[in-house]
Amino acid sequence: MASGTKKKNFKIEPFRHPLKMDPSYGDKTWKVLEDAIHEINNHNASGLSFEELYRNAYNMVINKFGDRLYNGLVETITGHLRTVAARVEAAQGEGFLRELKTRWEHHNKSMQMIRDILMYMDRIYVKHNDKAPVHQLGLDLWRDCVVRRRDTRERLLLLLLGNVHKERQGEVIDRALMRSVTMMLMDLGPNVYQEDFERAFLQEAAEFYQGEAQAYLASCDCPGYLRKAERRLVEEKERVAHYLDQSSEPKILRVVETELIQKQMRALAEMENSGLVPLLMADRAEDLARMHTLFARVEGGSELLRASMGAHLRATGKALVEDPERTKDPIDFVQRLLAEKDKYDRLIAASFNNEKAFQNVLNTAFEHFINLSSRAPEYISLFMDDKLRKGLKTASEDDMEAVLDRVMMLFRYLQEKDVFEKYYKQHLAKRLLSSRTVSDDAERSLLVKLKTECGYQFTSKLESMFTDIKTSRDTMADFRARRAASGLPEPDIELSVQVLTTGSWPTQMAARCSLPRELEACCEEFRAFYLASHSGRKLSWQTNMGNADLKATFGSKRHELNVSTYQMVVLLLFNSSDRLSYREIQAATAIAPADLKRSLQSLACVKGKNVLRKEPMGREIADEDVFFYNAAFTSKFYKVKVGTVSAQKETEPEKADTRHKVEEDRRPQVEAAIVRVLKARRLLDHNSIVAQVTQQLAPRFVPSPTLIKKRIESLIEREFLERDESDRKLYRYLA
């Protein structure tokens, strides 16, 4: 059942007769708090009731006496700090800093107690009236009443800077005291630390190191200077860690870097007998590493090092490739280049952290000075030829591979790779035809490297040469088998023929040479055999590319002579005569004068291998010279290799002929590139054609703008291209 009793509502009315507060309540309460603050500042806080003091401060705030409380606090603390400032100023010397440190610590401790008492004021009054909190108020008043008091401010800065200067001079200072004072400035605000100390500290440091830089330059060499600069940077970093704010570290280091390094780096790099170039020449890796580390800290430092190193490399490289004494021996020429490259690779790794920018400088310099020498492609090919013919002192395949990799590095710098190809083909042909290669694997490996670097087109004919040699071995095996099957008697001459594909080999027009009748008969027999199974082909004998083994008797001694075909033809004449004049030999052999003279020089003028004797004696061959069979020839070896004089070096006419052939080969390549460019674009201006054609052909050679212009004109004459009617600088491809 529901109850019928009604619920009553209660209402609380405000007190109609409020208590009246004592008019002097604010002054009396503040007096209690003021006395307490004085006691705290005087270190007599042990007898105070902090709970009662907190309640008094609380009541003043809630009873609207917050202004009286806050302003009274400012006046009281200000008065106390003026007394403190006077005591600090009265201290002398180092005592000034100690007094300041002690008073600062007391002030901080007092303000912590005062903040605890006035905590409610901080939370309510300060927040609502946008006033500085008690802790910040204490800092601001200390700053204004003590630190920035005129005499105090000046003395403080002088003492701080003086202590820093003493330490830089090697004196010992109180680092803990210095840290307390500088941290006080930071506590007062970063702007106080910067304005009252750091700005002057950095300025004084700049002046100090400016003078020290001049003193170092006058008394030290470059490595010594750099060691001192490095030590100063470490000292300043330690100084910051011990008693300055961490924000000062990059600033002071920048000052030291600017004064000791940036402003002096050019003088250091160019210092006579100890600058960058002497250090490079002396392989001073540690000093160079220090120079790089320090210079890299400042703007333009690394660039200066790279520019100076590049200029030095270009100058030394130019001297190397243009010195006639150093370029007499191709092998030594390339060996010097490799040694120079190895040296700077080591220095860049050890001193310059293997930075790509320094590697680029090295590569650019090498490319520049190697291409100053027109003979560089030939010499690099000759170096490869020497290693592939003679091998290395160590038989390791890895060592050979490493040598080939190093030479390929030089090959990459060549701009005229097509010239290298001409020479390399000639040298490879001689190695293959004379079976003088040290390793087929090494030959194949080098071919793969060339193909990787320059593409299939570069090596297609070289690969065809290897194919011809293999096919020739099979052909000779068939020839001998066919001859044996026919029942013919064994010939006195063992013939070995290598059939070369025209166009793949560096063959020349077949030079005239009258072969002995016995050899001529063997050649005709092979010709008949070959053409019987290869109808439609034509054989022409390249006697200048052959060699022979002759059995010879000199007095009572027998030797086997390995000679060229030309030398063989000459020597066989002496089977029927002991004395022949140059003119008689030329008439009997029909060998070209230049080739005949080289052959005779090899046979009669090389010490230890003079199987013929010449009268009159002398190095050069004259038309009136007479040659005799040298019965007194002897050698400690049974097999004697008679080389050909100047076989590795071109004469000037041969050099001109090779260059002419290269120029001839370039013309169609340039024309093909021009046509490819214009086919793709249809219409293009002259400069764009030159740029794109140069870019296309750069892997093989760098065509001159003049050559490109001539080939454009030739293509216009043959109606592959035409000039645009409205703009004569534009060219159009004619389909």
C-alpha positions, 0 to 999 in steps of 0.5 A, a space after each residue: 500500500 502506498 503511504 499518504 505521507 508527503 515528503 518535506 523540502 528543506 531550504 538553507 538561507 544565507 546568514 543574514 548578519 555576516 561577520 565583520 573582518 578586522 580592518 587591519 587584518 591584511 597588515 597584521 597577517 602580512 607582518 607575520 608572513 614578512 617576519 617569517 620571510 626575513 627569518 628564512 632569508 637569515 637562515 633562522 627557519 627552524 622555529 617557524 610553523 610552516 603550516 600556520 604560515 601557509 594558512 595565513 597566506 591562504 586566508 589573505 588570498 581568499 580574503 582578497 589581500 592577494 595584491 598586498 601579499 604579492 607586492 609585499 613579497 616583491 618589496 621584501 625580497 628586493 630589499 634583502 637582495 640589495 643587501 646581498 648584492 652589496 656583500 657580493 661586491 665587497 668580495 675581492 678576486 676569486 672570492 667574488 665568484 665564491 661569494 656569488 655562488 654561495 649567496 645564489 645557493 642560499 637564495 635558491 633554498 630560501 625561495 623554495 621555502 617561501 614558495 611552499 608557504 605561498 603555494 596557494 597564492 601561486 595556484 590562484 592569485 598568480 594564475 588569475 592575475 598573470 603574475 610571475 610565479 614565486 620561483 620565477 619571481 625569485 630568479 627575476 629579482 636575483 637577476 635584476 638586483 644582483 647579477 645585472 647590477 652594474 659593477 657586479 655584471 662587469 666584474 662577473 664577465 671579466 672574471 669568467 673570461 679571465 679564467 677561460 683565458 688562463 685555462 687556454 694558456 695552460 693554467 689550472 682553474 676551479 672548474 666546479 666554481 665556473 660551472 656553478 656560476 655559468 649554470 646560475 646564468 642559465 637558470 636565470 634564462 638562456 637570454 641572460 647566459 647569452 647576453 651576460 656571458 656567451 656573446 662576449 665569450 665567443 668574441 674573446 675566443 675569436 680574438 684569441 684564436 685569430 692571434 694564435 693562428 698567426 703565431 702557429 703559422 709563423 712557427 709550425 709546418 702544416 702538420 704541426 699547425 693541424 695538430 694544434 688546431 685539432 687539440 684546441 677543438 678538443 679542449 673547447 669541447 671539453 671546456 663546454 662539457 665541464 662548465 659551460 652550457 651544451 648550447 655553447 658547443 657548436 658556437 665555440 667550435 665554429 669560432 675555432 674552426 673559422 679562425 684556425 681553419 677556414 681563414 687559414 686553409 688556403 695558406 695551409 694547403 699551399 704551405 711550402 714543403 709541408 702543404 697538401 702537395 708535399 704531403 701527397 707526394 710523401 704519402 703522409 696518410 695520417 697527416 692528410 687524414 687530419 687535414 681532411 677531417 679538419 677542412 671538412 668541418 668548414 665551408 669550402 674546405 673539402 672543395 679546396 682539397 679536391 681542387 688542389 689535389 686535382 691540379 697536382 694530379 693533372 700537373 704530375 700526370 702531364 709531366 709523366 706522359 709528356 716526358 720523352 725519357 719516361 715514354 721510351 719504354 711502353 711497359 714502364 710508362 704503363 707501370 708508372 701510371 698504375 703505380 700512381 693510381 694505386 698510390 692515390 687509391 690507397 691515400 683516398 681510402 686511408 685519408 679521405 674516407 674513400 669519398 666518392 668526390 675524391 675518387 671522381 677527382 682522381 678519375 677526372 685527372 687520370 682521364 685528362 692526362 692519359 689522353 694528352 698522350 696520343 700513344 697511350 692506347 698503343 702503350 696500354 695494349 703493349 703492356 697487356 701484350 707483354 703480360 699475356 706473352 710473358 706472364 707474371 713471375 708468380 703463376 697464380 691465375 688470380 694475380 694475372 686477373 688482378 693485373 688485367 683488372 688494373 689495366 682495364 681501369 686505365 683502359 676506361 680512361 681512354 677516349 680513343 678506344 678505337 685506336 686501342 682496338 687497332 693496336 690490340 688486334 695487331 698484338 693479339 694477332 701476333 700472339 695467336 699466330 706465334 702461339 706465344 700467349 701465356 694462357 688461353 684463359 687469361 686471353 678469354 678473360 680479357 676479352 670478356 672484360 673488353 666486351 663488358 666495358 664496350 659491348 659486343 661490337 667492340 670484340 666481335 672481330 677479336 672473338 672471330 680471330 680465336 675462332 679462326 685459330 681453332 678452325 685452322 687447327 682442325 683444317 691442318 689435322 684434316 690436311 695431314 690425315 688426307 696426305 697420310 691416307 694418299 700414301 705420299 712420302 713425308 715432306 722435308 718441310 713440316 708446314 703449318 697454315 692458319 687460315 684467317 678471315 679477311 676483315 677479322 684480322 689486321 692483315 695488310 695487302 700481301 707483301 711480295 716475298 719469293 719463297 724457296 722452291 721447296 716451301 712454294 711446293 708445299 704451299 701449292 699443295 695446301 692451296 689445292 687441298 683447301 680450295 677443293 673443299 672450300 670452292 669460291 674462296 681465295 687464298 693469299 699468303 701473308 708471309 709477313 705474319 709467319 714464322 719458322 723453325 730452322 735446323 742450322 749448323 755453325 761449325 761443329 755446333 747445331 742449333 734450332 733457330 726460331 725466326 720470322 718467315 722473312 728471316 727464314 727466306 734470307 737464311 736459306 740463301 746462305 745454304 748455297 753461298 757464304 757471302 751475299 750483298 744487301 742488293 743480292 739478298 733483296 733481288 733474291 727475296 723481293 722483300 720490301 726494303 724496310 722489312 728486309 733491313 729489320 730482318 737483317 738487323 736482327 740476324 747480324 746486329 743483335 749481340 749474342 744472336 748474330 747468326 750472320 756477320 756484316 761488313 762494315 760493322 754497324 747498327 744500320 743497314 746500307 745498300 752497300 753492306 755485305 753479309 756472311 754466314 757466321 760459322 763462329 756463332 754459338 749459344 748456350 741454348 740449343 733453341 735460339 729465338 731470333 726476334 725482329 728489331 723494333 717489333 714492338 714499336 711502330 716507326 713514324 710511317 707505320 704510326 701515321 698509317 695506323 692513325 689514317 686507318 683509324 680516321 677512315 674507320 671513324 667516318 662511317 661510324 660518325 655518319 651512322 650516328 648522325 643518321 640514327 639521331 636524325 631518324 629519331 628526331 627528324 629535324 634538329 639543329 647543328 649543336 644538338 646533333 653534335 652533342 648527341 652524336 658525341 654522346 653516342 660515340 663516346 664509348 669508342 672515341 670522342 669525335 671532333 665537331 669538325 669531323 661531325 660537320 664534315 660528315 653532315 656535309 657529306 650526307 647532305 651531298 649524298 642526299 641522306 639529309 637536307 637543310 631546312 629552307 626556313 632555318 639553315 641551322 636545322 637539318 632534316 632526315 630524308 627517308 
